Amino acid sequence: MKVTLSTEALAKCRADLLAVGVRKGALEKDAALKALDRATKNAIKNAAKLEDFSGKTGEVLRVAVRGVGAKVVLLVGLGDGAPKAKDARAVAVRGAGAAAKYQSVAIAVVGEGADAIAAAAEGVLTGCHKFTRYLTGERVPKRQLESAKLVIAKRDAGSQRALERGVVLADSIKL
């Protein structure tokens, strides 16, 4: 699978599924989430209210949307606290798993820095991995994830190296 980095706005990110990590209570406070919700004409906020999604650890909300680049938005609850690399990995694993039958996924990387990018790259590659070598006939997956885009706030000199480090780690895990 091809994994790339992007700095585009979440609302403009073209993918079949966009996975976004949400801190507890941050759905109406975070500027990026508010912009994404506005672009969907409040579909995300309305679905969250309907499903009682608050961003607690382990909560997941899947919303089919219009008006943005993604067809589906997946909100992943991260609970309280400051962003850590494990949060980036959790969002990426959940996003990749949910997008297993799609062609593309975009992951909003939680946190900043090389560790978060590497964790997200590892998470997306291990989250969608299926061992299919011995599957035949109807058991062979008809579709699989072909590309992943990691959406980061800003790109610096170490971003690409961090992505490559995450890819190498995931490949070594999948051996």
HELIX and SHEET records of a PDB file:
HELIX    1   1 LEU A   10  LYS A   12  5                                   3    
HELIX    2   2 ALA A   31  ALA A   39  1                                   9    
HELIX    3   3 ALA A   43  GLU A   51  1                                   9    
HELIX    4   4 ALA A   85  ALA A   98  1                                  14    
HELIX    5   5 ALA A  114  GLY A  127  1                                  14    
HELIX    6   6 GLY A  137  ARG A  139  5                                   3    
HELIX    7   7 SER A  159  ILE A  173  1                                  15    
SHEET    1   A 6 LYS A   2  SER A   6  0                                        
SHEET    2   A 6 SER A 147  VAL A 151  1                                        
SHEET    3   A 6 SER A 104  ALA A 108  1                                        
SHEET    4   A 6 ALA A  15  ARG A  23  1                                        
SHEET    5   A 6 ALA A  70  GLY A  79  1                                        
SHEET    6   A 6 VAL A  60  ALA A  64 -1                                        
END                                                                             
